[in-house]
Amino acid sequence: LYPVVGGYANAFTTVEPMARGQSVDLLEARADVSPHAYTQFVRQWLDDGASVAGGCCEITPRHIADMANALGNDCQLIKFSELRPGA
C-alpha cells in the first residue's frame, strides 16, 4: 500500500491567536485566496504528488466548486460524505 498524501488549507491570515488559546473570532480571512487561486494551489499539490485535496476554514463551497470544475476531468472526485472507512 502507498501512503495517502494530501492537503486541505485554511484561508486565514494567521492562526497565532489560536496557538495562544484565544477565540477563533479573532481570526481574519485572507482576501487573496479566491476560488481560482485556491484551485491553483491544489493543482500544484497534485503535481507534487498529493492524492487527496480539500478545504478547511474559509475555503467555501465556491472554492470547492471551482476546484471540482477545473480538475474534474483529471481527477476522481469523491464527496467527503461518500468516503467509507477502510475503503
C-alpha positions in Angstrom: 0.0 0.0 0.0 1.1 3.5 -0.7 0.6 6.3 1.8 -2.2 8.8 1.0 -0.8 12.3 1.0 -2.7 15.5 0.5 -3.7 18.8 1.9 -6.6 21.0 2.9 -5.7 24.5 3.7 -7.5 27.3 5.5 -7.6 30.9 4.3 -6.7 32.8 7.5 -4.0 35.4 7.6 -2.7 33.7 10.7 -3.8 31.2 13.3 -1.5 32.6 16.0 -4.4 33.7 18.3 -5.5 30.1 18.4 -2.0 29.0 19.5 -2.3 31.4 22.4 -5.6 29.9 23.4 -7.7 32.8 22.1 -11.0 32.6 20.2 -11.5 31.8 16.6 -13.4 35.0 16.4 -10.1 36.9 16.3 -9.0 35.3 13.0 -9.2 37.1 9.7 -9.7 35.7 6.3 -7.2 36.3 3.5 -8.6 38.3 0.7 -6.1 36.9 -1.8 -7.3 33.3 -1.6 -10.0 33.4 -4.3 -11.6 30.2 -5.6 -9.3 30.3 -8.7 -6.2 31.0 -6.6 -7.0 28.0 -4.3 -7.5 25.8 -7.3 -4.0 26.7 -8.5 -2.6 25.8 -5.1 -4.4 22.4 -5.2 -3.2 21.8 -8.8 0.4 22.3 -7.5 -0.1 19.9 -4.6 -1.4 17.3 -7.1 1.5 17.9 -9.4 3.8 17.4 -6.4 2.3 14.0 -5.6 -0.7 14.6 -3.4 -3.6 12.2 -3.9 -6.2 13.9 -1.7 -7.2 17.6 -1.6 -10.0 19.5 0.1 -10.6 22.7 2.1 -10.9 23.8 5.7 -11.9 27.1 7.4 -12.6 30.0 5.0 -12.5 27.6 2.0 -16.0 27.9 0.8 -18.3 25.9 -1.4 -17.4 28.3 -4.2 -13.7 27.3 -3.7 -14.6 23.6 -3.9 -16.9 24.1 -6.9 -14.1 25.9 -8.8 -11.6 23.1 -7.9 -14.1 20.4 -9.0 -14.8 22.2 -12.3 -11.2 22.8 -13.1 -9.8 19.4 -12.0 -12.8 17.1 -12.5 -11.6 15.7 -15.9 -8.1 14.9 -14.5 -9.1 13.6 -11.0 -11.6 11.3 -9.4 -13.9 13.5 -7.3 -15.3 11.9 -4.1 -17.5 13.7 -1.7 -16.4 13.5 1.9 -19.9 12.1 2.7 -19.2 9.2 0.3 -16.0 8.0 2.0 -16.1 4.7 3.8 -13.7 3.7 6.5 -11.3 1.1 5.2 -12.3 1.5 1.6 
